[in-house]
Amino acid sequence: MNALATVSRLPGGAGSTLSTFVALLRREYWEHRGGLWSAQVWTAAVLLGLVVLSMLVGEAFRMNLVGNVDVRTLGMLA
């Protein structure tokens, strides 16, 4: 059952949806202190590694297929 659906509306904001959400967020942070931030850091590190790897592989394929191209000679091709 949804925890937010069972909240009773009390006057003065106590028990409101926002205060319940804040309490649940604090509880989640308290239970999983390290995982809340380290998961995003590890995901960003893996994605950055994949981007660098794809750039290296792409450059290797370009060098294999095209060869070493001088940038100054590209203007003459157009």
Backbone hydrogen bonds, N-H to C=O, Kabsch-Sander energy under -0.5 kcal/mol:
donor,donor_aa,acceptor,acceptor_aa,energy
6,T,2,N,-0.7
7,V,4,L,-0.8
10,L,8,S,-0.8
10,L,14,A,-0.9
13,G,10,L,-1.0
14,A,11,P,-0.6
16,S,13,G,-1.8
20,T,16,S,-2.1
21,F,17,T,-2.3
22,V,18,L,-2.5
23,A,19,S,-2.1
24,L,20,T,-2.5
25,L,21,F,-2.4
26,R,22,V,-2.4
27,R,23,A,-2.1
28,E,24,L,-2.3
29,Y,25,L,-2.2
30,W,26,R,-2.4
31,E,27,R,-2.3
32,H,28,E,-2.0
33,R,30,W,-0.5
36,L,32,H,-1.4
37,W,33,R,-0.6
37,W,34,G,-0.7
38,S,34,G,-2.3
39,A,35,G,-1.2
41,V,37,W,-1.7
42,W,38,S,-2.7
43,T,39,A,-2.1
44,A,40,Q,-2.3
45,A,41,V,-2.2
46,V,42,W,-2.4
47,L,43,T,-2.4
48,L,44,A,-2.4
49,G,45,A,-2.3
50,L,46,V,-2.3
51,V,47,L,-2.2
52,V,48,L,-2.3
53,L,49,G,-2.4
54,S,50,L,-2.4
55,M,51,V,-2.0
56,L,52,V,-2.2
57,V,53,L,-2.5
58,G,54,S,-2.4
59,E,55,M,-2.2
60,A,56,L,-2.1
61,F,57,V,-2.3
62,R,58,G,-2.3
63,M,59,E,-2.4
64,N,60,A,-1.9
65,L,61,F,-2.6
66,V,62,R,-2.9
67,G,62,R,-1.2
69,V,67,G,-0.8
73,T,70,D,-0.8
74,L,71,V,-0.9
75,G,72,R,-0.5
76,M,73,T,-0.6
77,L,73,T,-0.7
77,L,74,L,-0.5
78,A,74,L,-0.7
